Amino acid sequence: MQTKTRLIALMFALGALLVGTSSVFAQEPCADVQPESCVICHEGAGAAHQASYDELYQDGVIKVTDLTYEYVAPDTHIVTFRMTKDGKPIGAADVESIGIYYVPYTGTSFESAGRQTLKGTLSYDAGTGVSTSTITNSDAAYSSDLDSVDGLIAIYGRDETVGRLPARVYQNKYPFAAVLELGGGVDYVSAANNDGCEKCHTVPYLKHSYIYGQVDQDPTTDMYTCKVCHLDNGEGGHLEWQLLVDDPEKAVEWLHSDEDLSIFTPEQLELYAYKTSLMNDVHMSHAMEFPYPQSMANCVTCHEGKLDVILADDKFTVETCKSCHPVNGSEEHGTAELALATIVPHGLEGNCSNCHSSGRIAAPFSDIHPGYDTMIYAAEGLKYSDAVVVTIDAASVADNKITIQFSAAEVTDLAGIDVADIIPTVMVGMYGWDTKDFIVGPHERLVDDNGDGVIDRNDSRALEYEVGSEHPRATTVSAAGGAWEVVVDMSTWADLIADGSVKRVEIAVMPELEDVDGVVALDAPSRTFDLGTNDFDDDYFSPIVDLEGCHNCHEALATNYHSPDRGGSIVTCRMCHITKSRGSHLEMQSRSLDSYIHAIHSGQAFDIGDVNFADPVEALHYDHHIGFPYPTHGITNCESCHNPGTYNVPDQSKSLPGALSASDSIEGWDRNIGEVPLYITGPASRACGACHRAEMINADDANGLISLNQHMKQGGYLIEGGDDYTITLAEVIEYIMALFK
């Protein structure tokens, strides 16, 4: 075993770019390694997380029906309705929070003049089950019959709130809503779809987690309840949204001044003034404040089927442009490239559609913004990944060399696209033992290919090969007309294959294809190949993540954080995100996908060591990032990503031990969390612990982090990596996996 351990240790010289050859004699075998016992106490922890989330935001438990309005001259307004909870009548005063509002409709917009609250004295008749709100007010706004004017009455609220997240998100069990149209009715049709909101947020979609985007599952009511507050002529107050991308230093001053308008010049106030329309509030918050997980050019995400409405010539206005774009931008903070001052060759005065209209001298709005990300979509409703499909067709192995045949087909004819132009990268990952993880990751640098005694960036990736390039372990047999054949040599790891440590490999292809705008988003397929049977084993590993869950928020994987040829397969993602690699951008996490994704979605920030906390702008951006709640309004919503039942404590016989990065060195912040070393740990500590570590890191909770690490150690192993963590990790893997042979 000692000889094999040394071999694996040498092989573990991965992305750390080790200087010099690993000293395999530097450390004794780990004496503190004990298998994880997490499952004994936490067998159903994942299911319990999901169950706790499923108790929230329950649609239809509280129902509001029979909503009516009556005016009693000169100034009394009476709203009646019935409420039931789980089918049983309840009074309006018995729920935790209820709002009743009226907003007038001009025929084109919802405006502030005449808007008023109708929540007054609440009474309840148990005999009829009718709740009544009566309000008498001598103000002029209450002196007329509201039913004589087109408008809406909206009731919304919540019951049994169990917690609160930032951004006024109330985690409640029972939201409710109802709307009543007054006057001649309201013919408003939203340009956005409630279904679009539900892709990333709660189902049903709930603004602030309790204000319905759609009432009674009726699409004709989309955004009606929202319009009660998001008035088309209201004065917007979140100046920080535009300032964050236009003048971040001013944003800090604004927020630290308790939002004192006197800090602005009249010219600045005019520049940053905006109306509280739904378009402005949603666009600005998503484009400027939130870490929006896809391009804002993907209008189709929220406006599917309505692009002709939002891209009509009359919508091409300065207000529309300013809702997504910075005006001047900041060179220092990287927001100038898409600023209007940069991309508009003239001033922002006048009516855009005077020139930018069909048949006029300049391009219409729909030509400038097609309504979709052209990296992802070839045309409206057609993704490149559906039009061009790459398949792994055949493979065979002999003498530790695997021959792979794959091809590309244009399912839908696309102008300017030829599958023969694809530049594919082939990856072969070697599964360790019978786990789902790779003992040899294709993206690692493991071999001193140059013979200079150093494994560094000058050496080739282990088993990652761009077709047509020079590689010491791969060659191209043929490449023509969208079909390829390559041979990948795995002989360097022949001993692992011979003793059964590696029985299967994963074959993947990343297809790089460009159109006139650059690389487009194609799916990177993968298949499992059994070296013993010399055949594919497509049933070996079923991903625990539903890819559509990723697409709901990201539209296409990797387009805004990698290169677009990496999408379509979580397994392909895992071929780089292996357990052996520490989290290069995330402190105290593994690069393994289970740790990385959990930490990211828990709000942990990248590269905290690069943040100068003495700089108020950098500190503000960091605080904003860690303060954003997971968009489904609860991180325990495991099924927003996972397939049902696949989120409990991982089986350590099916997952390799891994490395957690050390803590970063922080500048300009007297941090409570001290220096934390690189640790070697097990699958449950890595995966389940990722969310909990992120929570402690974001809160700078040193006591909680120490306690968590101690708990992980007692229930398994948490071993310092030492001077050369690759040796320690190799020993731990060898020891743990030997228990399951």
N, C-alpha and C positions, 0 to 999 in steps of 0.2 A: 504493500500500500504506500510506503514512504516514497518509493520511486515514482509511482503514479502521481502522488500529491505534488512532488516537485515538478513533474511535467505540467500539471494543471496550473501550478503557481507561475511558471514561466509563461504559460499561455495566457495568463490573466493580465499581462501588461497592456492594458487597454487605453481608453481615451485620456488617462492621466498623463500621457506623454512622458513616461519614466525616462530619466537620464541615467544611462548605464544599465547593466544587466541586473535583474532581480537577484538578491542574495537569498537563496533558498534555505540557507542555514541560519538565518537571522533570528528565527523564533522557534520555540518548541510548539508541538501540536497543542491546540486549545484544550485546556482542561475544564473550562467552565461551560461547555456546550451541552445543553439539555434540550430535548425536543419541546416545542411549544405545547402548552397545556391549555391554551385559551378556550378551546372548544368545550372543555369540561364545564366552565361557568358561563360561557358566552355562545352556546351552540346556536341559539336563535336570535343573536343580537341584530343581524341584518334585517331579519323579518320584523323584529320589534321596532327598528328604525322606520321601516316602511309603514308599519301599522300605525305608528304615532303620527306619521304624515297623513295617512289616509283618513285619520279622524278630522283633519283640517279641511276647510273649504268644501263642505258637503252640500252639494247642490240639491235644492228642493226639499230639504228637511223642514225649513221654515218657509211657508208660502204666504204671499200676500195676494188676496183676490178681492173682487167686488169694490174696486177703488172708485169713489165718487167725490164730487166737489159741489158745494153750495155756497152762494153768497147771500148774506143777510145785511141789507143796507142799515147803516151807512158804511160800516167798516169791519164787519165780522165775516170770517171765512171758515168754512167747516169742511173738513176732509174726513170721509169715513171709509173703512176698509175692514176686511176680515183677515185675521192671521191664524195660522195653525202651525204647530210644531209636532212633527211626526204624526200628523193627522189629527191632533187634538187642538181645540181652540185655545188660544192664549190672547192676552191683552197686550197692546202696544207698550204699555208701561212695564211689562214683565221681561222685555228683552233688554240686553245690555246697552245697546246704542241704536238710535233710530234718527234718521234725518228726513224731513219732508220739505221739498223746495218746489218753487214755481219759477220757470224761465220763459219769457216770451220769445216767439219766433217771427221774424220779419218776412219770411218767405224765402230768404237766402241765408240768414244767419241767426244765431242765438245771442242776444245782447243783454247788457247789464241793466238798462233802463226798464224798470218794472220787475226785475228779479227780486224775489223775496222768500223768506222762510215761512212756511205754513205750519211749522211745528209749534203748537201752543199748549193749551191744557189738554192732557190726554185723559180720556175716560173709556170705560169698557163695560159693555152690557153682556153679562155672562149668559143671559137667556138667548140672545140672538147671535152672540159671538162677534159682535161689531165693535171695533175700536173707533173712537172719534177724537180728532184733533181740532180744537176750537181756538182761534186766535182773533183777538180784537185789537186793532191798532189805528190810532188817529192819523198816522202819517199818510201823506197823499197817495203813496204807492198802494195803500190798502183800501182806497176809497172807491174802487170800482169793481165791477163783476169781472173776474179773470176769464170767465167763459166767453166773454165778448171779444177776446183777443186770441189769436192763434198762439199756442204755447204748450208746454209740458208741465205736468206735475210728476215729480219723481220721488219715490220712497226708497230708501236704501238703509242698510244697517247690518249689524252683526250681533251674535250672541255667543257666550262662552269663549271669550278671548283667553288664550293660554300663554301668550308671549307677545313680544314686540321686537321687530327687527328694525335696522336703520331705514331711513327714507319713509317713515310713517307707515310701515307695514305691520298690520296687526294680525298675528296668527290666531285666527278664530275658527271655531268649528262650524258655525252656522251663519253664513251670509244670506241676505235676502234683498229683493228689489221688486218694484212694480212701477209702471209708468201709465199715465193717463193723458191723452191728447185733448186739449181744450180748443174752443173756437171752432173754426172750420176744419181743424186737424193740422197735422204737421207732415209735410211731404219731403222732409229731409232724408236723404240717402247718403250714408257715409261713404267716403271714398276709400276707407279702410275696412278691413274685415276682422271681425272678432276672432275668427279662426286663425288669422295671422298672429294675433297676440297670444293665443293659446299654444303656439308652437314653442315659445320660450317660457311662458308664464304659467299661471295656474290654469287648471281645467275644472270648472269654468273660469274664464278670464275674469280677474277681479283687480281693478285698480286699487292700490293700497291694501289689497287682499280682501276687500269686502264690497267694493263698488262695481257692480256688474257691467261688463262691456256689452252684454246681450241679455235681454230679459225674456224669460220663458222660452229659451231656445228658438227665438224668433229672429231670423236674420234681418228682418225689416227694422228691428230696434237696435241694430249695431251702433254703439257709442252714444245712444240717447241719454243714458244716465250720466255719462261723462260730460255731456254738453251743459249740464246744469251748473257745473263749476268752470269748465273750460270755455269761457265766453269769447265770442269772436271779436269783441271790442274792448275787453278788459285790459288793463295795464299790467304787463308782465313784471314780475318782481325778481326773477332768478337771473340777475345780470351776470352772476358768476358763470353761467353756462357759456355765454359767448366770450367772456373774459378769459376763461380757462384756455381757449384756443387762440385768442386774439392778443391778449395782454395779461399773461399769468401773474405778473407782479402786481398788476392792478386788482386781479381777482383776490390775491392774498390781502391786500389793503382793504378791499370791500368787505370781505368776510370777517376780518379782524376789527373792523370799525362798527360792528353790529349793524352792517348794511346801511350806513349813513350816506345818503345821496349827495351830501355837500362835498364829498371828496371828488366828484366829477365836475368837469366843465360843462357848460351848456351843449357844446359840440359833442362831447362824449355821451351825454345823456340822449341826444338825438340819434347818435350812431347806434347805441345799444338798446334803444327802446324797442319793445316788441309787444304784440298782442297775445293774450292768453288762449288763442285758438288751439284746438287739438293738434293741428299741424305743427305749430311752433313749439308747443310744449313737448310733444313726442319727438319731433325731429331734433330739437336742440339737446334734450336730455340724452338721447341715444347717440347723437353724433359728437357731442362735446363733453359730456360728463361721464356717462357710463362706459365701461370697457366693452363696447358693442362687438360681438364676436363674429361679425362678417362685414362686408363692405356696405356702406350706406347706399351705394348705387343699386343694391338689390331691392329696389322698390317693390318688386313682385312678392317679397316675403310677407308684407302687410297688405299689399294692394292687388293681389292676384285677381285677374279678371276685370280689373278696373284701371289698367294702365292708360287706356284712352282718355279716362276722366282726369287723372292727375297730370298727364303730359299734354293736355290740350293747350293750344296757344295762349289762351287767356290765363292759364296758371303760371306762365313764364313771367314772374314778377320778381322784383328785388326782395320782397318779403319771403317768397318761396326759396330763393337762392340763399338768403341769410339764415334760413332755418337750419341749413345743413353746413354751410361753408363759413369759415372765419372771414372777416372782412379784410383785414390787413395781414393777419397771421403773425407768427413770431419765428424769425430765422433761428434764433437761439434754441427754441423749444420744438423746432421741426414741424411747425404748422403753417409755414408760409407757402409751401408748394401748391396747396389746394385753396389758398385764400383767393377771394374774389379779386383783390388788387393784383394778383399774379395771373389769374386765368382769364380775366376780362380785359380786353385790350382798350377799353374805353371806360368812362365813368359809370357810376351806378344811378345816374339820374334818368328820368323819363320812363316811358312804357316800353318794356322789352319787346312786346308783341308788335309794336309798330314796324320793327325791322325783322324780328324773328317770328315769322309766320309763313305758312304755306304760300308760295308764289311771291314772297317778298325777297329782299336782297340778302337776308341772312338765314341761317339754318333754323328751322323750327325747333321748339323745345324737345320734341320726340326724337329728333336726330342727335341732339347734343346729349340727351339722357334717354337711352332706349328703355330704361326701367328695370334693367337686370345687369348683373356683373358680367361683362363680356369675357372674363376669364372662365366663368362657369357655364354660361349659356351661349349657344350658337345662335339662337333665336328665341323669341318669347315662347316659353313652355318646352323648349328643347335644350337639354343639357348636353354638353360635349360628351360626358361620360355615358350617356344613353345612345349617342350617335356613333361613337367610336368605341369598340369593345376589344380588349386584349384578352386572349385566353392562353393558358398553359396547356398544351395539347398532348405532349408525350414526354416521358423521361425513362432513363434506364441507367443502371450503375454497373460498372465493372472495374476491378482493380482500384477501387476507391475514387474513380472518376465518374462523375454523373453527367450524362448527356441530356440536354434539355431542348425541347422544341416548343416554340410558342409563336403565336401569330396575332395579327390585328385585322379587324374587319370594320368597314364603314357601313353600319346598319342603316344609317340615313345619309343620303348624299349631301355633302356640304361643299359649297364653293370654296376653292382655295385650300382644301384639305386633301392630303394624300397620305395614307397610312404608311407608305414606304418612307416618309420623312421622319417617322418616329425614331428617336434615339433612346433605345431601352437600356435600363440598368438592371442586371440580374443579381439577385441576392439568394444565397443559400445559408440558412440558419440551422445549426445542429442542435436538436433537442437533447437536453441532458436527462439521462435515465428515462423514466416514463412520465416526465413532467411536461408542463406546457411552456417551459422556459428554455432558453438557449444557453448551453454551456459554451458554445462558440457562436457569438453574434456576428453576422456578416459585416457589420459596420465597424467592428473593432479593428485595431491595429495590433496584431499579435506576433508578427514575424519580423525579424531583422532582415528585410529583403535586400537592403543595400550592403549588408556585411560590414557596417561601420560600428557595430557594437552598441548601437542605440536604436530603440524602437520609438520612432517619432513620426511627425507628419510627412516625412520623406518616404516612409514605407507605405505599402499598399494596404487597403482595407483587406481584412481576412478573406472574406468570400463575397465581396461586393464588386461587381464588374460592369463597367459601361461598355456595351458592345462596340467593338472596333478599336478600343484603346489597348494599350499595353498593360498586361497584368501577369504576375508570375504564376498565378494559379488558375487562369482562365483563358480560353481562346475562342474565337469565332470560327465556326465551321462554314456557315453560310448566312447571308443576310441580303434578301432581295424581295421586292414586291410585298412587303408587309409580313414576311415570314422569316424566322430566325432559328438557327441552331447553334448552341454553344456547349462547350465542355468545361466543367468546373472540377478542378483537382482538389480532393480532400485528403490527400495522402499525408499531409502534415499532421493530421489527427487520426492516423490509421489505428493507433493503439486504442483510442476511445471507441472506435467502431468495432475493433476486434474483440474487446472485452465486454461489449454490450452496453457501455455507458452511453453510447449514441446509437440508437436504433432507427431513428427517423430524422428527416430533415424537412424544413419548410422551404419551398421554392417560391420566389416572388419576382415580379417584374414591375419596375417603375417606368412607365412610358412617357418620355418627354416629347411633346408635340407642340409646335408653334403655329399660330396664325399671324395675321398682320399686326395684331396687338401684343403678341408675346405668347408665352407658354400657357396652354389651356388646361383645364382641370379634367383629367382622365382618371379612371379607377386603376389602382395597382393590384392586380389579382395575385393570389397565392394559393398553393396547394401543398398538402402534406404528402411526403413520399417515404415509403417504408423500405429501408435498405435491405432488410432480410427477405422480403417477398419480391423485391424489385418491381414494386408497383405502387400506385397512388393509394393512400389511405385517407380518403376524404372525410371519413367519419371520426378521425382521431381526436380532433380538437374542435369543439363548437364554441365560438366566442360567447362570452357572458354578457357582452354589450350589444344592444340593438343599434345598428348603424343609423337607423332613422332618427333615433334619439339625438345623435350627433348632428345630423342634417337639420333637425328642427331649428337649432340655434346657429349652426355654422354654415348651413346651405351646402357646402362641400368641404370635406376635410382638407386641412393643410393650406388652404388658399390664403389665409391671413396670418399664418405663423410658420409656414415652411414653404415648400414649392408645390405647385398644384398637381404634380404627377404622383403624389403620395396618397391619394384618397381611395375611398371605396372599400377598405379592408382594415379592421382593427388588428388583425393578425399581422399584416404588413407593418403597421405602426410598431407593434411589439418587437419586430426584428431589430430595431435600433434601440427601443426603450426596454433594455434588458435589466435583469435584477443585478447583474454584476457591476453595472455602472452607477456611480453615485450621482445625485441630482446636481448637474453642473450649474443650473440657473436657480435652483431652489435649495436653500440651506436646510440641512437636517432631513432631507428626503432622498429617496432613491430615484434614479432615472426610470426605473421600471414603471410601466404605464399605470399600474394600480396606485402607486404612490404619487406619481406626477399629476395625474388627472384629479385625484381626490384633493390634493393640495391646491391645485389651480382653482378648482371649483369651490374650494373653501375660502377663497380670497387671498391666499398667500401670494405675496409679490415676488416677481423675478428679481434676481441680482440685487438683493438688498444691500450688499456690500458696496455697490456702485452708487447708492443714494447718498448724497451729501445732506444730512438732516439739518445742517446749519443753514442751508439754503431754504428759505421759507417756501419757495415754489416747489422744490423737489419734495419737501416734507408734506406739503399740501396734497400733491399728487399721490404720495404713498398713503396718506390717511384716507383719501377718497377710495383708493383701490381696495384696501383691506376692509373698508366700511360697506362695500356693496354686497347685499345679500344675494345668495344664489337665486336666479330669476324665477324659479318656481316657488319662491317664498318659503324655502325650507330645504336645507342641505340633506335632510333625511329622506328626501324623495328619491330613493335609490332607483326606482323604475323609470325615472326620467332618462336614464342611460342604460340601466341593466335590464336584461330579460328577467321575467318573474322568477323568483326563487334562486337567483344566482349571486346573491350578495351577502351570504353568511360567511362565517370564519373560513378562510381558505384551507383546503386540504394540503398539509405540508408535504405529503408524499407526491403531490402533483405540481409543486412550485418550489423552485430553488431558493435557498437563502440569498440574501442580497446585501448591498452596501448603502448606508445612509451618509450623505455628505456631512462635513463638519459645519459648524456655525460660521457665518461670515464675520469679517472684521468690519465694524460699523464706524462711520465717521460722523462726528457732530451730534451724537446722541448718547446720553448717559443711560445706557440700556440696562435693564434689570437682568436679562438673560446674559449670563457670562459665556465663557468659551466652552463650547461643546465639541468633543472630538468626533471624528468619523467612526461610525459604528458598523459592525456586522450584525445582522439580525434576521429574523425569520419572516415568513410570508404574512402572518397575521399582524405582526408588529409593523411591517412595511405597508400593508394595504389598509387595514383598519386604523392603524395608528396615524396614517397620513392626515386624515381629517382632524384628528384630535391634536396632533402636533401643530398643524396649521393654526388651529384655534388658539393654542397657547402662544405661538409665535406672534400672531397678530395682536394678542392682548398683552404681549411682553410679560407673560405670567411665568416667571422663573420657578416659583414654587410648584405650580401646576405641571410644568414641563419636567422638572426633576421627579415629581411623583409619578408622572406618566412613564418616564423612562425606567424608573425603578419597578413599576408594575409590569412593564414589558419584559424586563430582565428576570423577574421572579417567575413569570409565566412562560419563560422560554430562554432566550439568550440575547444579550446586548453586549457585544464584545468590542473593545476598542481596536481599531484597525492597526494601530502601531505605525512604525516607520514605513512599512510597505504593506498596505492593506490587502493587496492582491494575494499575498502569501497566506495571510490569516483567512481570507475569504475562501481560498482554495481548500484549506484544511477543514473549515467548517462545512463546506459543501460535501467534501469527501466523507466526513464523519456522519452527517445527517442523512445523506442519501443511502449510506450503507445500511441504515436501520430499516429500509423499505425494500431491500433486495429479496 
